[in-house]
Amino acid sequence: MHLGSLLTLAAIWSAPIEASGSLTGSADQRHGRIVNHEDLDPLWEKYRLNKSEEFKYFHEPGNDDILGHYDTRFFTEPVADEERPLTMTYMMRAYLDFFAENGLETWIAHGTLLGWWWNGKVLPWDWDIDTQVPDTTLLQLADRYNQTVVQYSTKNPDMQRNYLLDINPWARQRGTGMGLNIIDARWIDMQTGLYIDITGLSKIDPDKPSLWLDKHEHQYRTENLYPLRKTLFEGVPAKVPFDYNAILIEEYGKNALIDTHFYNHTWVPESEEWIPDDEVADASDDDKQYE
């Protein structure tokens, strides 16, 4: 695996500051339905959370592959294709640095893990980034770091980003509930609205103590996850599950680790990069001119 270095970035951690836009669901966003006011949730007294009144917390400006990957509060227009890879690289580096700086456990998941498997980078056609945390870390995030805004700077004084760590209040409910809050937290680029989805894993079945579940019916065994492996992702230290091959095959099938053409991109072994098909075709045409 080629893990070539990119730009060297310096991270500056700020104290929590007020973010622009509403950070809680407004009345017109509460899509849950009241089932039984008298049957209060165990979390009601401490957090005023009642599963019978669940409302969707995170909102996106649309449901398609593009608009479905922005946070409504910070979205103005889609990021240009040529700018998105670097924007997501900054976002991922800032996230990993923040978690490492604060001793918080996290690892790469889903399509982001697949990108790491190929070349240690975000897949060029991916619109978001996925990470996971154990529920113990999730509670730390909720209790100590919720609404933290992180200021992230590079050596270029004109290149600075702010990221909001936003914990879904329904993250404390480890069951699926009404299915409105599968994502437990987000790391949001406040300039563009692009985000990292953070999902927690919990052991909720006492009869299966080695089984970890998220709210989207993904299942993992302790031996698949731990001990986490240290690696690099987008040029910075990161962690991945111990048996990453088994996890990827379970989620995407064996072909995901074999096929070299996907989503109008071709894997080029010489450069260890996914290249858009039109660029591969142009390169082939150029070569033929000299045959």
N, C-alpha and C positions, 0 to 999 in steps of 0.2 A: 504494500500500500504506500502510495506516494503522498506525503503530508507536507508539501512545500509551504514555506512560510509566506505570509502576505505582509501587510503593513504592520509596523510595531505601534501598538496603541497604549495610551496611558489612561487609566480609569480614575475618576475623581468621585468619591462617594459623598453625596450631600446629605444633610439632615432632611427628614421628611418636610416637604413644603406642599402648599396647596396646589393641586393640579387644576387646570382649566376644565370646565365641563362638569356636569353632574356625575358623581361617583356612586350613586345609589339608584336603584330602579325607581322611576317615577310612577305615579298612580296609573297612568295610561299604559305602562309597560308591564303591569302585573297581570300576567296571563293565566295564573293559577286560578283554581276554583275552590271556594270554601266547602269543605266536606262536612266537618263537624267541629264547631267552635268548642264544644265541651271536651273533646278528645285531644287535649293539648300534647304537643310533642315534648319529649324529655328535655329538649334544649330550650324550651320556651322561657322558663324562669330566668336563665342566665343570658340568653342571646335574643329572646323574643322571636324565635324561629318556630313556626308551626307548619309541619309538612302539609297540612290541609290547605294552606294559603300560599303555597310555593309560587313564586313569580320568576320569570326569566331575568337573570341579572345582566349577562353580557349580550350586547346587541350589535348586529352587523348591518351595513347599509343595503345588503342584498343577499341572495341565496345562491348565486352562481359561483363558478370557480374563482372569479376575480373579486367581486364585491363581498362575497362571503368570508373573505380573509382580512377584513379591516374592522377595527373598532369604530363604531358610529361616532363616538364623541370626538375623535381626532381625525376623522376622514374628510378630505376635501375633494381629491381626485386620485385615481389609481397611479401608482408609481410606474414610471416608464420602464419598459423591459430592460433597457440597458443600465438602469440605475438600481433595479431591484436586487441583484446579487450582492452588490457591495453594501446596500442598506441592510440586508439580512445578515451579512457577515458581521457588521458592526453590532447589530442587535444581539447576535449569538455570543460574540466575544464579551460584550458588556454583561450579559446574563451569567456566563460561566465565571467571569472574574468576580462578580458580586457574590455569587454563591460560595466560591472558594474563599473569598476574603472573610466571609461571615461564618464559615464552617458549616454550611448547609448542604445536605446530601441531595444530589440530583444526578440524573443520567439521561442520555439521549434515547429517544423512542420513535417508534413508528417510521414514517417515511424519512425522517431525519437520520434515524439509525441506518436505514438503507443507503442514504447518501454517504454516511461515514464509511460503510462497508466497502463502497466502490472506491472512493478516493479521499475520504476525510473532509468532505465539503457538503454543503447544502446542494441537493439536486437542483439543477438550473431551472427546471420547470416548476419547482415547488413554490407555493405562495405563502406557506407558513412553516413554523418550526414546532416540533413536538418534543417535550421533555416530560419526565415523570419524577415523582418524589414519593417517599413513604409517608404515610399519614402522620407520623410523628413530626416530620419536617413541615408538612402542610400546616399543622397546628402552630408550629413556631412562626411560620410566615404570617399566619392570621393574627397571632398574639403580639408579635414584636415588629413586624416589617410591613404590615398592610398599609397601602397608600404611600409608601416610600417612593420618592422621585430620585432617580440616579442620573447624575450628570456625567456624560462620557465624552472625553476629548481625545483627539489624535494630535500628532505633531503639527498638523495643519491647523493654525489658529481659527480658520474659518469653518472647520469641520467639527461641530459639536452637536451631540444629540442628548435628549432627555428621555428617560424611560420610566414608565409608571409600573410599579409592582402592585397589582390589584387582585386581592383575594375575594373570591365569590363568597358571600356570607353563607350560602348553602353548601360550601365545602365542608362544613362541620357535620352535615348529614352524609353519612357514608353509603347510604343506600341510593338507588337510582331515582327514587321519588317519582315525580311526574315526567322525568326525562328532559326537563327544561334546563338543567344545569350540570350537564355531563362534564364540562370544563370547570376545574376547581379554581384556577387562577390564571392570570395572564401577565406577561411582561410586554408592555405596549410601547411602541415607538410613538411618542407624543407629537412628532412632526408629521408622520405619514398615516398613523393608525394601524400599520402592520404590527403583528404581535407573535409572541411565542405562547402556545397553549401549554399549560402546566396541569397535569392530572395526577391525582394522588392514588396510591395503591394501599389497600387495607386488607387485613385478615378479619373477615366478618363471619366466617363459618367455624364455630368452635370444634366441629367434627373433622375439619380439614385444616389443621394448624399451619401447614406449609403452603396453603393456597392464598394467593394475593389477587384481589379484584379491583378494577376501576369501575366507574359508573357506566361504561360502555360495553360491558360484558367481555372485556379482555381478561384472560386468566393467565397467571404466571405461578410457577412453583419457586420456592425459595432457592433451590439449587440452580434454577435458570437465571436468577437475578444476582445472587451473591456467591462469592465475593465479587464486587464490581471491579472491572478492569480499568486501569488507568491508560489513557491514550491522548491523542491530540485531535481536536476538531476545529476547523477553520483557523489553525495555527496556534491555538491556546489549549492548555490542559483541560481534559474532559474525562468523563467516565461512561462506560457502556456496560450492559448486563454481561454476566459471566458467559452464559451460553447464547451469545447473540445470533449464531447461525440457526439454532433451533427456534428462537423467537421469530426471526425474520421468515423462516420457512413456514412456520405455523400461521403467520399473518398474511404473507404474500405469495407463498408457494415457492417451489424450488426454482422456477423459471426466473424469478426476480433476481437471483444470484447468477444467472446464466445468460439471459437475453441481453444482447448488446444494442438493441434498438428499441426505443420507447419514447412516446410523446414527442415525435418529430426530432429526436436526438439520437445520435449514434455514438457508442463508446469507442474511443480511439486509444488503443493500448499504448501507442508510442508516447502520447502526451498524458495518458491517464486522465482524460477529461471527456465529459459528455459534450459533443459538438453538435450544434443545430444542423439538420440535414442539408439545408441549402449551402451552408459553409463547407460541408464535406464534399458536396457535389461540385462546388466552385473549385476547390482544391484539386479534385480529380481531373477536372477539365484543364486546369493549368498544367498539370503533369503531362497530359496527353499531347499538349502542344510541343513538347520537347522529345517525344518518342521518335 
